[in-house]
């Protein structure tokens, strides 16, 4: 594993919350990994989340009142269903997140 650093692109900088940014990153990361065949149909995947609310949204189908977040959740669930992925969501502490912003 390696530590990664990501900067907001101009389109989103100072326009989305940190939580919205996490959903965007999860959606893009999942989509990218499928596109470059890192994740294949019917793969078993562990997704580590450092926010309990994300876990609740994705694991327990808790709805979000934030439209941007709710759309990302729908896209993520659609990718999981289309590819028949076996997903295990795990909650981690924020300091364990390798993609955290320093």
C-alpha positions in Angstrom: 0.0 0.0 0.0 1.1 3.5 -0.7 0.0 6.9 0.6 -1.9 8.9 -2.0 -2.6 12.6 -2.2 -5.4 14.1 -4.1 -6.3 17.7 -4.8 -9.7 19.1 -5.7 -9.8 20.0 -9.4 -11.0 23.5 -10.1 -14.5 22.3 -10.9 -15.1 21.2 -7.3 -12.7 23.2 -5.3 -14.5 25.0 -2.5 -17.8 24.0 -4.0 -18.4 20.6 -2.3 -18.2 19.5 1.3 -15.6 17.1 2.5 -18.3 14.4 2.8 -19.6 15.1 -0.8 -16.0 14.9 -2.0 -15.6 11.4 -0.4 -18.7 10.1 -2.3 -17.4 11.6 -5.5 -14.0 9.9 -4.9 -15.6 6.6 -4.1 -17.8 6.7 -7.2 -14.9 7.8 -9.5 -12.5 5.2 -8.0 -15.0 2.3 -8.4 -15.8 3.4 -11.9 -12.1 3.7 -12.8 -11.1 0.4 -11.3 -13.8 -1.4 -13.3 -12.8 0.5 -16.4 -9.1 -0.6 -16.2 -10.1 -4.2 -15.2 -8.7 -4.0 -11.6 -12.2 -4.9 -10.5 -13.9 -7.6 -12.6 -17.5 -8.9 -12.6 -18.4 -10.8 -9.5 -15.3 -9.8 -7.6 -15.4 -9.6 -3.8 -14.2 -6.2 -2.6 -13.7 -4.5 0.8 -14.4 -0.8 0.8 -13.0 1.0 3.9 -14.9 4.1 4.9 -13.8 6.6 7.5 -17.2 8.1 8.1 -20.0 6.2 9.8 -22.6 8.1 7.9 -21.2 6.7 4.7 -21.3 3.2 6.1 -25.0 3.8 7.1 -25.9 5.1 3.7 -24.2 2.3 1.7 -24.7 -0.7 4.0 -28.1 0.1 5.5 -29.6 2.0 2.6 -30.1 5.0 4.8 -31.2 7.9 2.6 -29.3 11.2 2.5 -31.1 14.6 2.3 -28.1 15.9 0.2 -29.0 15.5 -3.5 -25.4 15.2 -4.7 -24.6 12.5 -2.1 -27.9 10.6 -2.9 -27.0 10.6 -6.6 -23.5 9.3 -5.9 -25.0 6.5 -3.7 -27.3 5.6 -6.6 -24.4 5.5 -9.1 -22.3 3.4 -6.7 -25.1 0.9 -6.0 -25.8 0.7 -9.8 -22.2 -0.2 -10.5 -22.2 -2.8 -7.7 -25.5 -4.3 -9.1 -24.4 -4.2 -12.8 -21.1 -6.0 -12.0 -22.6 -8.3 -9.4 -19.9 -7.3 -7.0 -19.7 -8.7 -3.5 -19.0 -5.7 -1.3 -18.0 -5.6 2.3 -18.0 -2.1 3.8 -15.7 -1.5 6.8 -15.5 1.5 9.0 -11.9 2.7 9.7 -10.5 5.6 11.7 -9.8 8.7 9.6 -6.0 8.4 10.5 -6.0 4.9 8.8 -7.3 6.4 5.5 -4.3 6.3 3.1 -6.1 8.9 0.8 -6.5 11.4 3.6 -5.6 15.0 3.0 -2.8 16.2 5.3 
